[in-house]
Amino acid sequence: MKCSVLFIFYFIFFSFFVCFYYYFCLVFVLFFCYFLNIFQNFKVLPGCNAAKRQLWE
């Protein structure tokens, strides 16, 4: 009984951890691409387009 409760707790914690880092990385990539676009005359990288599409949809 105790093991299953511990497993569920770890699963919830791990999924929250992954989601937090996923969104943090997404925001970081968007800011990085934004500043990169300013310096590169608004040449948009394909990865940035995908990140923007994922964030706004």
mmCIF file as gemmi writes it, N, C-alpha and C atoms, coordinates in Angstrom:
data_model
loop_
_atom_site.group_PDB
_atom_site.id
_atom_site.type_symbol
_atom_site.label_atom_id
_atom_site.label_alt_id
_atom_site.label_comp_id
_atom_site.label_asym_id
_atom_site.label_entity_id
_atom_site.label_seq_id
_atom_site.pdbx_PDB_ins_code
_atom_site.Cartn_x
_atom_site.Cartn_y
_atom_site.Cartn_z
_atom_site.occupancy
_atom_site.B_iso_or_equiv
_atom_site.pdbx_formal_charge
_atom_site.auth_seq_id
_atom_site.auth_asym_id
_atom_site.pdbx_PDB_model_num
ATOM 1 N N . MET Axp A 1 ? 0.844 -1.206 0 1 0 ? 1 A 1
ATOM 2 C CA . MET Axp A 1 ? 0 0 0 1 0 ? 1 A 1
ATOM 3 C C . MET Axp A 1 ? 0.884 1.264 0 1 0 ? 1 A 1
ATOM 4 N N . LYS Axp A 2 ? 1.86 1.276 0.88 1 0 ? 2 A 1
ATOM 5 C CA . LYS Axp A 2 ? 2.729 2.445 0.978 1 0 ? 2 A 1
ATOM 6 C C . LYS Axp A 2 ? 3.495 2.672 -0.321 1 0 ? 2 A 1
ATOM 7 N N . CYS Axp A 3 ? 3.943 1.583 -0.936 1 0 ? 3 A 1
ATOM 8 C CA . CYS Axp A 3 ? 4.739 1.685 -2.162 1 0 ? 3 A 1
ATOM 9 C C . CYS Axp A 3 ? 3.951 2.348 -3.293 1 0 ? 3 A 1
ATOM 10 N N . SER Axp A 4 ? 2.703 1.955 -3.444 1 0 ? 4 A 1
ATOM 11 C CA . SER Axp A 4 ? 1.889 2.515 -4.525 1 0 ? 4 A 1
ATOM 12 C C . SER Axp A 4 ? 1.636 4.008 -4.315 1 0 ? 4 A 1
ATOM 13 N N . VAL Axp A 5 ? 1.416 4.416 -3.077 1 0 ? 5 A 1
ATOM 14 C CA . VAL Axp A 5 ? 1.199 5.832 -2.763 1 0 ? 5 A 1
ATOM 15 C C . VAL Axp A 5 ? 2.468 6.617 -3.067 1 0 ? 5 A 1
ATOM 16 N N . LEU Axp A 6 ? 3.611 6.054 -2.694 1 0 ? 6 A 1
ATOM 17 C CA . LEU Axp A 6 ? 4.894 6.7 -2.953 1 0 ? 6 A 1
ATOM 18 C C . LEU Axp A 6 ? 5.135 6.813 -4.453 1 0 ? 6 A 1
ATOM 19 N N . PHE Axp A 7 ? 4.791 5.767 -5.187 1 0 ? 7 A 1
ATOM 20 C CA . PHE Axp A 7 ? 4.965 5.765 -6.643 1 0 ? 7 A 1
ATOM 21 C C . PHE Axp A 7 ? 4.106 6.837 -7.294 1 0 ? 7 A 1
ATOM 22 N N . ILE Axp A 8 ? 2.852 6.964 -6.845 1 0 ? 8 A 1
ATOM 23 C CA . ILE Axp A 8 ? 1.94 7.983 -7.375 1 0 ? 8 A 1
ATOM 24 C C . ILE Axp A 8 ? 2.479 9.387 -7.072 1 0 ? 8 A 1
ATOM 25 N N . PHE Axp A 9 ? 2.978 9.57 -5.86 1 0 ? 9 A 1
ATOM 26 C CA . PHE Axp A 9 ? 3.547 10.868 -5.475 1 0 ? 9 A 1
ATOM 27 C C . PHE Axp A 9 ? 4.731 11.222 -6.362 1 0 ? 9 A 1
ATOM 28 N N . TYR Axp A 10 ? 5.624 10.241 -6.578 1 0 ? 10 A 1
ATOM 29 C CA . TYR Axp A 10 ? 6.795 10.485 -7.418 1 0 ? 10 A 1
ATOM 30 C C . TYR Axp A 10 ? 6.39 10.749 -8.865 1 0 ? 10 A 1
ATOM 31 N N . PHE Axp A 11 ? 5.366 10.044 -9.346 1 0 ? 11 A 1
ATOM 32 C CA . PHE Axp A 11 ? 4.903 10.237 -10.719 1 0 ? 11 A 1
ATOM 33 C C . PHE Axp A 11 ? 4.355 11.649 -10.909 1 0 ? 11 A 1
ATOM 34 N N . ILE Axp A 12 ? 3.543 12.123 -9.952 1 0 ? 12 A 1
ATOM 35 C CA . ILE Axp A 12 ? 2.97 13.477 -10.015 1 0 ? 12 A 1
ATOM 36 C C . ILE Axp A 12 ? 4.086 14.516 -9.949 1 0 ? 12 A 1
ATOM 37 N N . PHE Axp A 13 ? 5.032 14.312 -9.027 1 0 ? 13 A 1
ATOM 38 C CA . PHE Axp A 13 ? 6.143 15.249 -8.872 1 0 ? 13 A 1
ATOM 39 C C . PHE Axp A 13 ? 6.99 15.303 -10.14 1 0 ? 13 A 1
ATOM 40 N N . PHE Axp A 14 ? 7.257 14.122 -10.714 1 0 ? 14 A 1
ATOM 41 C CA . PHE Axp A 14 ? 8.088 14.034 -11.913 1 0 ? 14 A 1
ATOM 42 C C . PHE Axp A 14 ? 7.4 14.692 -13.108 1 0 ? 14 A 1
ATOM 43 N N . SER Axp A 15 ? 6.1 14.457 -13.259 1 0 ? 15 A 1
ATOM 44 C CA . SER Axp A 15 ? 5.365 15.047 -14.386 1 0 ? 15 A 1
ATOM 45 C C . SER Axp A 15 ? 5.3 16.574 -14.242 1 0 ? 15 A 1
ATOM 46 N N . PHE Axp A 16 ? 5.102 17.055 -13.013 1 0 ? 16 A 1
ATOM 47 C CA . PHE Axp A 16 ? 5.094 18.499 -12.768 1 0 ? 16 A 1
ATOM 48 C C . PHE Axp A 16 ? 6.451 19.1 -13.093 1 0 ? 16 A 1
ATOM 49 N N . PHE Axp A 17 ? 7.513 18.399 -12.677 1 0 ? 17 A 1
ATOM 50 C CA . PHE Axp A 17 ? 8.889 18.834 -12.908 1 0 ? 17 A 1
ATOM 51 C C . PHE Axp A 17 ? 9.167 18.943 -14.407 1 0 ? 17 A 1
ATOM 52 N N . VAL Axp A 18 ? 8.748 17.915 -15.155 1 0 ? 18 A 1
ATOM 53 C CA . VAL Axp A 18 ? 8.965 17.892 -16.606 1 0 ? 18 A 1
ATOM 54 C C . VAL Axp A 18 ? 8.182 19.007 -17.284 1 0 ? 18 A 1
ATOM 55 N N . CYS Axp A 19 ? 6.925 19.204 -16.89 1 0 ? 19 A 1
ATOM 56 C CA . CYS Axp A 19 ? 6.091 20.252 -17.481 1 0 ? 19 A 1
ATOM 57 C C . CYS Axp A 19 ? 6.674 21.633 -17.205 1 0 ? 19 A 1
ATOM 58 N N . PHE Axp A 20 ? 7.134 21.852 -15.963 1 0 ? 20 A 1
ATOM 59 C CA . PHE Axp A 20 ? 7.712 23.142 -15.596 1 0 ? 20 A 1
ATOM 60 C C . PHE Axp A 20 ? 8.933 23.443 -16.449 1 0 ? 20 A 1
ATOM 61 N N . TYR Axp A 21 ? 9.817 22.445 -16.591 1 0 ? 21 A 1
ATOM 62 C CA . TYR Axp A 21 ? 11.034 22.664 -17.368 1 0 ? 21 A 1
ATOM 63 C C . TYR Axp A 21 ? 10.735 22.795 -18.852 1 0 ? 21 A 1
ATOM 64 N N . TYR Axp A 22 ? 9.691 22.076 -19.33 1 0 ? 22 A 1
ATOM 65 C CA . TYR Axp A 22 ? 9.313 22.177 -20.742 1 0 ? 22 A 1
ATOM 66 C C . TYR Axp A 22 ? 8.848 23.605 -21.065 1 0 ? 22 A 1
ATOM 67 N N . TYR Axp A 23 ? 7.988 24.162 -20.22 1 0 ? 23 A 1
ATOM 68 C CA . TYR Axp A 23 ? 7.493 25.521 -20.459 1 0 ? 23 A 1
ATOM 69 C C . TYR Axp A 23 ? 8.582 26.56 -20.246 1 0 ? 23 A 1
ATOM 70 N N . PHE Axp A 24 ? 9.458 26.317 -19.256 1 0 ? 24 A 1
ATOM 71 C CA . PHE Axp A 24 ? 10.576 27.23 -19.019 1 0 ? 24 A 1
ATOM 72 C C . PHE Axp A 24 ? 11.486 27.276 -20.239 1 0 ? 24 A 1
ATOM 73 N N . CYS Axp A 25 ? 11.791 26.098 -20.806 1 0 ? 25 A 1
ATOM 74 C CA . CYS Axp A 25 ? 12.654 26.025 -21.988 1 0 ? 25 A 1
ATOM 75 C C . CYS Axp A 25 ? 11.979 26.669 -23.187 1 0 ? 25 A 1
ATOM 76 N N . LEU Axp A 26 ? 10.666 26.474 -23.321 1 0 ? 26 A 1
ATOM 77 C CA . LEU Axp A 26 ? 9.918 27.051 -24.433 1 0 ? 26 A 1
ATOM 78 C C . LEU Axp A 26 ? 9.973 28.581 -24.375 1 0 ? 26 A 1
ATOM 79 N N . VAL Axp A 27 ? 9.77 29.133 -23.184 1 0 ? 27 A 1
ATOM 80 C CA . VAL Axp A 27 ? 9.821 30.59 -23.009 1 0 ? 27 A 1
ATOM 81 C C . VAL Axp A 27 ? 11.234 31.098 -23.258 1 0 ? 27 A 1
ATOM 82 N N . PHE Axp A 28 ? 12.238 30.352 -22.756 1 0 ? 28 A 1
ATOM 83 C CA . PHE Axp A 28 ? 13.629 30.741 -22.954 1 0 ? 28 A 1
ATOM 84 C C . PHE Axp A 28 ? 13.989 30.753 -24.439 1 0 ? 28 A 1
ATOM 85 N N . VAL Axp A 29 ? 13.529 29.727 -25.164 1 0 ? 29 A 1
ATOM 86 C CA . VAL Axp A 29 ? 13.786 29.64 -26.61 1 0 ? 29 A 1
ATOM 87 C C . VAL Axp A 29 ? 13.122 30.803 -27.337 1 0 ? 29 A 1
ATOM 88 N N . LEU Axp A 30 ? 11.892 31.141 -26.933 1 0 ? 30 A 1
ATOM 89 C CA . LEU Axp A 30 ? 11.176 32.253 -27.573 1 0 ? 30 A 1
ATOM 90 C C . LEU Axp A 30 ? 11.903 33.578 -27.356 1 0 ? 30 A 1
ATOM 91 N N . PHE Axp A 31 ? 12.368 33.827 -26.138 1 0 ? 31 A 1
ATOM 92 C CA . PHE Axp A 31 ? 13.102 35.062 -25.861 1 0 ? 31 A 1
ATOM 93 C C . PHE Axp A 31 ? 14.421 35.086 -26.621 1 0 ? 31 A 1
ATOM 94 N N . PHE Axp A 32 ? 15.102 33.904 -26.643 1 0 ? 32 A 1
ATOM 95 C CA . PHE Axp A 32 ? 16.372 33.805 -27.361 1 0 ? 32 A 1
ATOM 96 C C . PHE Axp A 32 ? 16.183 34.086 -28.841 1 0 ? 32 A 1
ATOM 97 N N . CYS Axp A 33 ? 15.128 33.515 -29.428 1 0 ? 33 A 1
ATOM 98 C CA . CYS Axp A 33 ? 14.838 33.72 -30.851 1 0 ? 33 A 1
ATOM 99 C C . CYS Axp A 33 ? 14.455 35.165 -31.121 1 0 ? 33 A 1
ATOM 100 N N . TYR Axp A 34 ? 13.73 35.763 -30.188 1 0 ? 34 A 1
ATOM 101 C CA . TYR Axp A 34 ? 13.308 37.158 -30.339 1 0 ? 34 A 1
ATOM 102 C C . TYR Axp A 34 ? 14.515 38.092 -30.416 1 0 ? 34 A 1
ATOM 103 N N . PHE Axp A 35 ? 15.474 37.897 -29.482 1 0 ? 35 A 1
ATOM 104 C CA . PHE Axp A 35 ? 16.673 38.733 -29.484 1 0 ? 35 A 1
ATOM 105 C C . PHE Axp A 35 ? 17.561 38.418 -30.682 1 0 ? 35 A 1
ATOM 106 N N . LEU Axp A 36 ? 17.593 37.139 -31.08 1 0 ? 36 A 1
ATOM 107 C CA . LEU Axp A 36 ? 18.381 36.731 -32.242 1 0 ? 36 A 1
ATOM 108 C C . LEU Axp A 36 ? 17.812 37.358 -33.51 1 0 ? 36 A 1
ATOM 109 N N . ASN Axp A 37 ? 16.49 37.445 -33.598 1 0 ? 37 A 1
ATOM 110 C CA . ASN Axp A 37 ? 15.835 38.035 -34.766 1 0 ? 37 A 1
ATOM 111 C C . ASN Axp A 37 ? 16.144 39.527 -34.882 1 0 ? 37 A 1
ATOM 112 N N . ILE Axp A 38 ? 16.245 40.216 -33.75 1 0 ? 38 A 1
ATOM 113 C CA . ILE Axp A 38 ? 16.573 41.645 -33.76 1 0 ? 38 A 1
ATOM 114 C C . ILE Axp A 38 ? 17.958 41.863 -34.357 1 0 ? 38 A 1
ATOM 115 N N . PHE Axp A 39 ? 18.912 40.995 -33.958 1 0 ? 39 A 1
ATOM 116 C CA . PHE Axp A 39 ? 20.291 41.167 -34.419 1 0 ? 39 A 1
ATOM 117 C C . PHE Axp A 39 ? 20.508 40.628 -35.834 1 0 ? 39 A 1
ATOM 118 N N . GLN Axp A 40 ? 19.671 39.69 -36.27 1 0 ? 40 A 1
ATOM 119 C CA . GLN Axp A 40 ? 19.84 39.088 -37.6 1 0 ? 40 A 1
ATOM 120 C C . GLN Axp A 40 ? 18.836 39.635 -38.616 1 0 ? 40 A 1
ATOM 121 N N . ASN Axp A 41 ? 18.355 40.838 -38.404 1 0 ? 41 A 1
ATOM 122 C CA . ASN Axp A 41 ? 17.446 41.489 -39.35 1 0 ? 41 A 1
ATOM 123 C C . ASN Axp A 41 ? 16.154 40.701 -39.553 1 0 ? 41 A 1
ATOM 124 N N . PHE Axp A 42 ? 15.634 40.158 -38.463 1 0 ? 42 A 1
ATOM 125 C CA . PHE Axp A 42 ? 14.363 39.437 -38.453 1 0 ? 42 A 1
ATOM 126 C C . PHE Axp A 42 ? 14.362 38.201 -39.372 1 0 ? 42 A 1
ATOM 127 N N . LYS Axp A 43 ? 15.511 37.534 -39.453 1 0 ? 43 A 1
ATOM 128 C CA . LYS Axp A 43 ? 15.536 36.219 -40.116 1 0 ? 43 A 1
ATOM 129 C C . LYS Axp A 43 ? 15.049 35.196 -39.102 1 0 ? 43 A 1
ATOM 130 N N . VAL Axp A 44 ? 13.903 34.578 -39.378 1 0 ? 44 A 1
ATOM 131 C CA . VAL Axp A 44 ? 13.276 33.683 -38.393 1 0 ? 44 A 1
ATOM 132 C C . VAL Axp A 44 ? 13.782 32.267 -38.596 1 0 ? 44 A 1
ATOM 133 N N . LEU Axp A 45 ? 14.244 31.671 -37.51 1 0 ? 45 A 1
ATOM 134 C CA . LEU Axp A 45 ? 14.697 30.282 -37.549 1 0 ? 45 A 1
ATOM 135 C C . LEU Axp A 45 ? 13.485 29.343 -37.549 1 0 ? 45 A 1
ATOM 136 N N . PRO Axp A 46 ? 13.578 28.173 -38.192 1 0 ? 46 A 1
ATOM 137 C CA . PRO Axp A 46 ? 12.446 27.237 -38.232 1 0 ? 46 A 1
ATOM 138 C C . PRO Axp A 46 ? 12.036 26.741 -36.845 1 0 ? 46 A 1
ATOM 139 N N . GLY Axp A 47 ? 13.003 26.573 -35.944 1 0 ? 47 A 1
ATOM 140 C CA . GLY Axp A 47 ? 12.704 26.125 -34.582 1 0 ? 47 A 1
ATOM 141 C C . GLY Axp A 47 ? 11.878 27.153 -33.828 1 0 ? 47 A 1
ATOM 142 N N . CYS Axp A 48 ? 12.128 28.416 -34.08 1 0 ? 48 A 1
ATOM 143 C CA . CYS Axp A 48 ? 11.4 29.488 -33.404 1 0 ? 48 A 1
ATOM 144 C C . CYS Axp A 48 ? 9.955 29.544 -33.884 1 0 ? 48 A 1
ATOM 145 N N . ASN Axp A 49 ? 9.767 29.306 -35.161 1 0 ? 49 A 1
ATOM 146 C CA . ASN Axp A 49 ? 8.406 29.285 -35.706 1 0 ? 49 A 1
ATOM 147 C C . ASN Axp A 49 ? 7.592 28.176 -35.061 1 0 ? 49 A 1
ATOM 148 N N . ALA Axp A 50 ? 8.213 27.014 -34.909 1 0 ? 50 A 1
ATOM 149 C CA . ALA Axp A 50 ? 7.524 25.884 -34.289 1 0 ? 50 A 1
ATOM 150 C C . ALA Axp A 50 ? 7.189 26.197 -32.834 1 0 ? 50 A 1
ATOM 151 N N . ALA Axp A 51 ? 8.124 26.827 -32.13 1 0 ? 51 A 1
ATOM 152 C CA . ALA Axp A 51 ? 7.899 27.172 -30.727 1 0 ? 51 A 1
ATOM 153 C C . ALA Axp A 51 ? 6.781 28.197 -30.595 1 0 ? 51 A 1
ATOM 154 N N . LYS Axp A 52 ? 6.771 29.201 -31.47 1 0 ? 52 A 1
ATOM 155 C CA . LYS Axp A 52 ? 5.72 30.225 -31.436 1 0 ? 52 A 1
ATOM 156 C C . LYS Axp A 52 ? 4.353 29.609 -31.723 1 0 ? 52 A 1
ATOM 157 N N . ARG Axp A 53 ? 4.319 28.721 -32.748 1 0 ? 53 A 1
ATOM 158 C CA . ARG Axp A 53 ? 3.073 28.076 -33.112 1 0 ? 53 A 1
ATOM 159 C C . ARG Axp A 53 ? 2.533 27.258 -31.949 1 0 ? 53 A 1
ATOM 160 N N . GLN Axp A 54 ? 3.454 26.561 -31.261 1 0 ? 54 A 1
ATOM 161 C CA . GLN Axp A 54 ? 3.037 25.706 -30.152 1 0 ? 54 A 1
ATOM 162 C C . GLN Axp A 54 ? 2.539 26.541 -28.979 1 0 ? 54 A 1
ATOM 163 N N . LEU Axp A 55 ? 3.143 27.693 -28.775 1 0 ? 55 A 1
ATOM 164 C CA . LEU Axp A 55 ? 2.793 28.521 -27.617 1 0 ? 55 A 1
ATOM 165 C C . LEU Axp A 55 ? 1.466 29.245 -27.839 1 0 ? 55 A 1
ATOM 166 N N . TRP Axp A 56 ? 1.233 29.726 -29.062 1 0 ? 56 A 1
ATOM 167 C CA . TRP Axp A 56 ? 0.043 30.545 -29.294 1 0 ? 56 A 1
ATOM 168 C C . TRP Axp A 56 ? -1.206 29.735 -29.593 1 0 ? 56 A 1
ATOM 169 N N . GLU Axp A 57 ? -1.041 28.468 -30.058 1 0 ? 57 A 1
ATOM 170 C CA . GLU Axp A 57 ? -2.232 27.663 -30.374 1 0 ? 57 A 1
ATOM 171 C C . GLU Axp A 57 ? -2.823 27.037 -29.139 1 0 ? 57 A 1
